[in-house]
Amino acid sequence: MRVKKQKRHRKAVRFYTACCGFREPFKVLCDGTFVHHLLLNKITPADIALANALGGPVKIFTTRPWLLMYFFPLLRCVLGELRSLGDSYAESLNAARNLLTARCDHEKRKSAVSCITDVIGENNSDHFFVATQDAELRKKFQKVPGVPLIYGLRNALFLEQPSAFQQQFVRSAEEDRSHMTDLEYKLLNVKKKNVAFEEAKDSADANEDKNDGTLTVQAIQTNFRKKRDLKDTVQFKRKRAKGPNPLSCKKKKPRDNTNNAASVKGRKLFNNPPSISFPFPVVITYASLAWYA
């Protein structure tokens, strides 16, 4: 049950923060009945209990007239009503004196209901959460856009869900914001004219560039056709005199003269051996000839 209640509270707080402009720390405007309920059910400290219910830090306010708050600091609208209720509300009166004060514009003290109604106004421009045990007052504020309502039940605090009137008001406001005003419509027409003028100017420049590009393309195509026609015609090559073979023009390597002389001398010895007369028979071999040579 507690988890479901917290989910409902978070959903309602998101609605008021997203659609009505509520921001932390949340401002809670209390009347005497709500302060008395907190003390009677021992829901203290009140700021922590309200912070847990709303999911963010809070500031608790009550009301007093702007002219009398300088000369009679204790004479506030809510405090005056608590004082008129007698000794049974003395503890609630002492607790309400410690709260912050919200300025109301009337000079003389009014009832708490009329004073809180004046502070809230037509659209709750100060973004107050209204905490009260008065069922008639809560029913009245359900028809005012952007007024979240808090009430106590035994030892628990509850945040009412946005009423059907408040949700419908938010939808209609969003639809109005989605449509243009007369000033925005005039500005849009001026912007369209400027854009059309710029587009016409750019298109004229683009046409000039296109004409220049067309002439260049035509010249390229003409040159290409001429080259293609030349390639299609039969062309005979002239026979020209060719140069000599480079391999045939290669110079012969010079031979070594010493090696040539030795080879010639050896050939002579083998071909014409020397005639030598010995007094005894001599056998001549190739080995001896080689040694001789």
Stockholm file with secondary structure:
# STOCKHOLM 1.0

chainA/1-293         MRVKKQKRHRKAVRFYTACCGFREPFKVLCDGTFVHHLLLNKITPADIALANALGGPVKIFTTRPWLLMYFFPLLRCVLGELRSLGDSYAESLNAARNLLTARCDHEKRKSAVSCITDVIGENNSDHFFVATQDAELRKKFQKVPGVPLIYGLRNALFLEQPSAFQQQFVRSAEEDRSHMTDLEYKLLNVKKKNVAFEEAKDSADANEDKNDGTLTVQAIQTNFRKKRDLKDTVQFKRKRAKGPNPLSCKKKKPRDNTNNAASVKGRKLFNNPPSISFPFPVVITYASLAWYA
#=GR chainA/1-293 SS CHHHHHHHHHHHHHHHHHHHCCCSSEEEEECHHHHHHHHHTTCCSHHHHHHHHHTSCEEEEEEEETTHHHHCTTCCHHHHHHHHTCGGGHHHHHHHTTSEEEEESCSSCCCHHHHHHHHHTTTTTTCEEEECCCHHHHHHHTTSTTCCEEEEETTEEEECCCCHHHHHHHHHHHHHHHSCCHHHHHHHHHHHHHHHHHHHHHHHHHHHHHHHHHHHHHHHHHHHHHHHHHHHSCCCCCCCCCCCCTTTTCCCCCCCHHHHHHHHHHHHHHHSCCCCCCSSCCCCCHHHHHHHC
#=GC SS_cons         CHHHHHHHHHHHHHHHHHHHCCCSSEEEEECHHHHHHHHHTTCCSHHHHHHHHHTSCEEEEEEEETTHHHHCTTCCHHHHHHHHTCGGGHHHHHHHTTSEEEEESCSSCCCHHHHHHHHHTTTTTTCEEEECCCHHHHHHHTTSTTCCEEEEETTEEEECCCCHHHHHHHHHHHHHHHSCCHHHHHHHHHHHHHHHHHHHHHHHHHHHHHHHHHHHHHHHHHHHHHHHHHHHSCCCCCCCCCCCCTTTTCCCCCCCHHHHHHHHHHHHHHHSCCCCCCSSCCCCCHHHHHHHC
//
